[in-house]
Amino acid sequence: MGERYNLSDGTEIVHRMMGVNGDKVWIELSKNGTVQYSHILHEGEYFIYEDADI
């Protein structure tokens, strides 16, 4: 995979890989090219991004 979504001011979320059964996904959150957060989300879990500058 590797789909990228720009969020704001150099921040992006990257969809790295999906589980074989579609029940989990590996995501990374980066700022100016540096990974800030990397996690495998399982079906039913949420990821919430909050911009502290707003």
Residue pairs with C-beta under 8 A, 6 or more apart in sequence:
1 15
1 16
1 17
1 18
2 14
2 15
2 16
3 14
3 15
4 12
4 13
4 14
4 15
5 12
5 13
5 14
5 15
6 12
7 13
7 49
7 51
8 51
9 53
10 31
10 32
10 33
11 29
11 30
11 31
11 49
11 51
12 29
12 30
13 27
13 28
13 29
13 30
13 47
13 49
14 27
14 28
14 29
14 30
15 25
15 26
15 27
16 25
16 26
16 27
16 28
17 25
17 26
18 24
18 25
18 26
19 25
22 43
23 42
23 43
24 40
24 41
24 42
24 43
25 40
25 41
26 38
26 39
26 40
26 41
27 38
27 39
27 40
27 41
27 47
28 35
28 37
28 38
29 35
29 36
29 37
29 38
29 49
30 36
39 47
41 47
